[in-house]
Amino acid sequence: AGALALEVAAGRRVVLLCEGDVSLFASASYVLLALLEHHPDCPLRLIPGITAASAAAAAGAWPLALQRQTLRVLPTPDDPAELEALLEEAMACPEGQRPVLALLKLGARWRWVRPLLERLGLLEDALFARHVGWPDQLVAPAAAVPPEREGSSAYFSLLLIRCGWPQVLPDTSPRLG
């Protein structure tokens, strides 16, 4: 932040590029906070990007959320029991209103997340994505991606989990009475 502020003070135009969106779990957010705290007069302009979850859904032709579904975006829990509780809570929602979960920072957790999804019957409705937007991008149905040995999954990987499907074409006739 200090180096960027010095460049701006010297009259140079400065750009800090960020993978994904600058405001969602982005490392650039820490630089932004430091600039705001230590260099409040430094002019800033944030240009929103495409979130990794949105980019993965688009690359996989996978509707991210439909109708009244909620979308929960969170880092993948480190603890299997915590993720299992989260998934069970999502599955307990009324049919048609179950959320879509976007689990970011999946990485090496995939080796235990995949069997958990399979056991809970959620693997078939999940999308795995790694290095979205990079030349080695992988976007595939989660069931097609084998569990990998610890440490071999990329930090830049995520999982989209559809916990249920809403009625896609609801009754649109006028309600009487």
Salt bridges, closest charged atoms under 4 A:
GLU7 OE1 - ARG12 NH1 3.14
GLU37 OE2 - HIS38 NE2 3.93
ASP78 OD1 - ARG109 NH2 2.64
GLU84 OE2 - ARG119 NH2 3.09
GLU89 OE2 - ARG72 NH1 3.37
GLU95 OE1 - ARG98 NH1 3.30
GLU118 OE1 - ARG114 NH1 3.58
ASP136 OD2 - HIS131 ND1 2.83
GLU148 OE2 - ARG130 NH1 2.81
GLU150 OE1 - ARG111 NH2 3.06
ASP171 OD2 - ARG175 NH1 3.99
